[in-house]
Amino acid sequence: MKNRHHRLKAPSFVPTISEITPNDVGRVAGLEAVVLHWTDGCGAAEGFAEERVREMREDFGSAGLFVERGGDVLGFLVYGPKAHFPKAGEYPVGPLDENAVLLAYVEGDTRTCRRLLVRMLRDLRQRGFAKVEAVSSDTGASRHVPTRLLMESGWRPVRSGLYRGRPYTLARTDLGSAVEVGELARGLIGRVKLPKLGRRAPSPGIVAADFKNLHEILRESGGSEAGVFSTPSS
């Protein structure tokens, strides 16, 4: 009898993007902490984060995305209707747009984050959404999208404020037409190849911002700095 040699299929090293499911909460590092933070579930019973992801998928069709290569998770992104992220209402940068989708968090290196942002924007544009907002951290606080990343990715600042002594910014991007989103996507993917990020021309209909002049941009664009020196009421 001849011996049969079975070749094991090697894992793919091409990055793939998949939708987050409740089963991914335990295996994607950092995901549970992010979900608990933005859903005000810190200290909740075990399984709370999985249930919140399940509810978002049933209500909105998606709770987020993650990138995987060769079995390793490179990064993830969480987004959905702001009603699913009550924590966002505590930051003095509102009011949030009633019709905007909220980007709660994105994790990964620059290339990974931008690929996730592009996939999210294209998905939302195809589903008819016009705006996306994020309560971003100017100082890189954990469980928050870095303001710098969004400003360098074509988002615009709307309002800034202090929360527990740290500065945060409400950032927004208007999806516009499919052509505009395509332009933004091509710009983001192209920028990934650059080792350093400098000033770039904005995509059509999108305001490109220099993070160093954030407050000046807010004034010029008609945004508000009223909350910059405020603290949340108890």
N, C-alpha and C positions, 0 to 999 in steps of 0.2 A: 504494500500500500504506500503510495507516494505521500510524502509529507507536503502539506499545504502551508505555504508561508503567507500569512496575512499582513499586509502593510497597513499600519495605523495611519490614519489621515492626520497630517500635521496641522496644527492650529493655524488659522489665517492671521497674518500680521498686517492685514489691511484694516484700518480703523473702520468700525461700523457704528452707526448711530441707531439706538433703539429707544422705544418709549419706556418710561419708568412704570413698573407695576408694583403692587404691594409686596411681591416676593423679592423685589430688589432692595427694599429698605434695609434689610439685614446685611446684604453683601456689598453694597456701594458705600464705601467709607465716607462718613460725614453727612450722608443723606438724611438719616434719622434726626440728627441734631438740627439740621436746617428746617425740616418739616415741623418739628416740635416748637422751634423758635417762632416761626411765622404764623403758626396756627394756635399759638398760646397754649401749647400742650406740655410745656416743661413741667416735670413732676407728675405727669399723668401716668396711668397704669400701662403696663406692657401691652403692646399691640395698638396703641393710640395712633402712632404715625402711619402704620399700615392701613388703618381704617380711614384716616384722612386722605391718603393717596387713593384708596378705593372710591371714596366719595367724589373726589375731584374727577376721576376718570368717568364715573357714571354721570356726573353733572355737566362736565365740560368736554369730555372726550380725551383728555390728556392731563397728566400731572407734571410732566417734564420729560427730559431726554437724558441719555447717558452715552458716552463714547467708550467703546471697548476694542482692544487690540490684543490678539493672542491670549485671550482670557483675562487680561488686565484692564481694569477700568481706568481710563485716562482723565475723565472728568464728567460732570453732570450739570444739568440746568433744571430749575423748578419754576413753573409759571402757571397762571390760571386766573380766574376771576378774583377780584380783590376781596369778595365776600368770604373766600376760603382762607384768607390771610389776615385775620383781625388785628394782628400785631402791627401791621402797617399804619393803622389809625392812631397809634400812640406817638408817632413822630411828628413834630411841629413843622412839617413841610407841605401839608395839605392845603386845600382839599384835593383828594385824588379824583381824577376824571371818572365819572360813573360808567362811561362806555369803554374805558381802557382796560386792557389785560395787564396784570401785574407780573413783572419778572421779579421773583423773590430772590433768586441766587443763581450764580454760575460759577463752576469750579473747574480748574485745569490751567494748563499753560496758555500762553497767548493764542497759539494756533488752535488749540482745542476749544477755548472759549469762543473764539470768533466763528468757528465752524458750527458750534451749537447755536450761537446767536443767529447766524444765517438760516439754519434749519428752522428755528422758531419763527423768525420773521416771515419766511416763505409759507410756513404752515398757517400762520394767522392771516396772512394776506389772502390765501386761497379760501379761507373760511369766512372772509368778509369783515375781519376786524380792521379798524383804521388806526388805532393807537396802542402803544405799549408804554408802561411807566415802570419805574423802579425806585425804591427808597435806597439810594446808594450811600456808601460810607466814604467820606473824603479822606479818612485816615486808614482805610483798609481793615476795619473791624471785622472780626470773624462772623460768619453767617450772613454777610452783606455783600452785594455786588460792589466792587471798587468803582468809585466815581470816575477815576482816571480811565479805566477800561472803557466805560460807556462814552465818555467825551471823545476819546480817540477812535471810537467806533461810529461816530456820526450822531450820537444822541445829543440833546440839548438840555441845559439846566433850566428848571422852572422856578423852584424856590429852595432856599437853604435854611437850616435851623439847627439848634443845639438840642441834643437829647442825652441826658445824663452826662453832660459836659463834653460830648463829642459832636463834631459837625457832620451833618448828613445833607444830602441833596436829592430833591425829587427830579429825576431825569426822565425825559420823554422822547420818543421817536414816533413820527407820523408815517404810517406805511404808504400812504399815497397810492399811486398806480402800480400795476405789476411791473411796468418799465422802471419806475423809480426804485422799487425793491430789488429788481435785478441789477441795477446800477450799484446800489449799496452793497449787495452780496458780492459782486465782482470786485468792488473796491476793498471789502474786508478780506476776502481770500487772497487778493493780491498783496495786501499789506503784511500778511503773515510772513512773507518771504524776507521782509526787511529786518535786519538785526536790531535796528533802533527806530523808534517811532518819532517822526518829526511832524511839522505842519503839512497838511494836505488839503487839496481842494475838496469842498463838500460835494456830496452826491446831489443830484437835482432834488430840490424840495427838502433837503436835509441840512441842518445847520451843523457844521463841524466846529468844535470848540477846543480852545487851548486851555487845559486844566489850570495852568498857572494864573490865568486871568478870569477865573470863574465868576467872581463877583462883578467884574466889569461887564462880562457877557450877559449876566442876569439883568443889569441895568439897561444895556443896549437893546436887549430882546424884549423888554417890557416885563420881565420876570420880577419876582419879589425877593428882597433881602430882609424883609421885616422880621422874619423869625430867626435871623442869624444870631442874635444875642438873647433869644428867649429860651426859657426852659419849660417843659411840660407842666401843666397844672396838676396838682395832686387830686 
